[in-house]
Amino acid sequence: MAYELAPLPYDYAALEPFIDAQTMQLHHDKHHQTYITNVNAALANHQNLAAKSVDDLISDLNAVPEDIRTVVRNNGGGHSNHSMFWTIMGPANASGVGGNPTGAIADQIKADFGDFEAFKKTFNETTAKQFGSGWGWLVFQGGKLKVITTANQDSPLSQGLYPVLGNDVWEHAYYLKYQNKRPDYLAAWWNVVNWAEVNKRFEKAKK
Ligand code: MN
């Protein structure tokens, strides 16, 4: 069964003014679709692998034949990462979006970083420094939240870590509105983080 692009759970313009509609449209319809098209092509003759969820697929890259492993890592990773990304965002005026974190993740952030401001500072500074294209992540390891980055479309799942949240710092995610100012994009992004969804992911990360 080939992977398919799920519709965005909100309008292209829903994340304005923090993420512009044109960026959302290109990012979802073109960039994400391309990752899906490419991973499907690579798996065309590997039905046993294509039957897995994309998260399961990239959680075990050793099960992928070497001749298609890099293509699967990049494009399966791209599909998984973006599928996560759309769902952990929402319109800034929606309930549970933006503002301070809520629920269990709020308590864990407080325990591990002191407060939300300190956490955001760590996340933004760490992710701003990711050289070239990649992602900033919040993962839960050994009972603690930790900020990490990955290059390209590498997923924490391939390291055995479930991403609680992640922000895309490929230039395609922010260049139209923020140009070279990645830190401004990182700072603005928290206004559209869907804490209800992040809490659901945190529950999974704890298992
Ligand atoms: Mn992207």
Residues whose N, C-alpha, C, O or C-beta is under 5 A from the ligand:
A	BS01	MN	D168 W170 A173
